[in-house]
Amino acid sequence: MKLDRVIKEANALVSAGYREIVLSGINLGRWGRDFQPQQRLKTWSVRCWRHTGIEKIRISSVEPMDWSGNLIDLVANSPRIAKHAHVPLQSGSGPNPATYVSQVPALHYAEKIRKIH
């Protein structure tokens, strides 16, 4: 969904009395990478709170590899973005005894969670 539409819908929700929105979706952390010019979730979040009267924005379901340092800093330092992280970890379980799978993803996920926390 394009940013202008998100802002329009968020403002409609504010007009209807809503105080919080949840930004969610499949591959949310990769939002805007297919746009020309490319955009990032951080840009979406910042513009959403700058151009709407929404009191709180909750970012949901962002894969560990998409939690950039910039996004982590934004969530940590913005009073209007909920200090909440729904991070799907389905594929971060590490080695499987039946088939060797690198432990790198599990270690990467653990490090991201430490940074987010």
Residue pairs with C-beta under 8 A, 6 or more apart in sequence:
2 35
3 32
3 39
3 43
3 44
3 47
3 48
6 23
6 44
6 48
7 47
7 48
7 51
7 52
10 21
10 48
10 52
10 54
11 51
11 52
11 53
13 21
13 54
14 52
14 53
14 54
18 54
19 54
19 55
19 56
20 54
20 55
20 56
20 57
20 58
20 82
21 48
21 54
21 56
21 57
21 58
22 57
22 58
22 59
22 60
23 41
23 44
23 45
23 48
23 57
23 58
23 59
23 60
24 59
24 60
24 61
25 31
25 61
26 61
27 63
28 41
28 59
28 60
28 61
28 62
28 66
29 41
29 62
29 63
29 65
29 66
29 67
29 71
30 41
30 63
30 66
31 39
31 40
31 41
31 44
32 38
32 39
32 40
32 41
32 43
32 44
33 39
33 40
40 68
40 70
40 71
41 59
41 62
41 66
41 71
42 68
42 70
42 71
42 74
45 57
45 59
45 71
45 74
45 78
45 81
46 74
48 54
48 57
49 57
49 78
49 80
49 81
54 80
55 80
56 80
56 81
56 82
57 80
57 81
57 82
58 81
58 82
58 84
59 71
59 75
59 81
59 82
59 84
59 85
60 84
60 86
61 86
61 87
61 88
62 71
62 85
62 86
62 87
63 87
63 88
64 87
64 89
64 92
64 108
64 109
64 112
64 113
65 108
65 112
67 85
67 87
67 112
67 115
67 116
69 115
72 115
72 116
74 81
75 81
75 82
75 83
75 85
75 116
76 83
85 116
85 117
87 112
87 113
87 116
89 109
91 105
92 105
92 106
92 108
92 109
92 110
93 106
94 101
94 103
94 105
94 106
94 107
95 101
95 102
95 103
95 106
